C-alpha cells in the first residue's frame, strides 16, 4: 500500500498563520507530514510525501500526482492523508475554538474506515483533548467536499490538527508533546486501517 502524505499550502500562501505570525501553516504541516513519513518508513511502510516542495503546489497538480499513482498501482493500493492546521478566523485576531478532526467526502467510502481508524488513534493519543465529530451518518468524521478529497481516486482523508488561531490549541501545537501526539496518532491510525482493510 502506497501511503501518500500531503502537506497543505506553501511558503507564499497568504494568511494561513497564527495571529502573532509565529505559527505558519505551510511550515507546520511540513514538519508534521515529514515526521509521519519518516516514522512510517521505519515501520517498513511504503510512505512518501506528495509535495516535497516548499512552495504551494496547486490542488489540480496535487490530485494529478495522486491519480497518476492510482493508475499505476491501482486505486485500492493507495491512500492519501492531507495534513492541515485549522483556523476559526482570518488570522487577524485570536478566536475561541478547539479540537482535532478529520474530513472525508460525502457518502460511505473506504475513506470513512480510514478516518475512523484515525479517530480511534486520536482518542488514545490526545487524552483530554476535544475531538470534533459528526455522528449523523454513524461515523465520527466530518463530511466535506474538499477539492483534494473529491478529485482523488483513492481513499482520502484530510486531518485538521487543532486551531492555530486559538491560544490553548496554538500553545499545544508548539510543544514537543503536542507535535509528538499528532505524529503518533497518524502513525498509529494508518496501520490500524491497513490491518482492517487487509
Ligand atoms: Zn490548511
Boltz pocket constraint, residues with backbone or C-beta under 6 A from the ligand:
constraints:
  - pocket:
      binder: B
      contacts: [[A, 8], [A, 9], [A, 25], [A, 83], [A, 84], [A, 85]]
      max_distance: 6.0
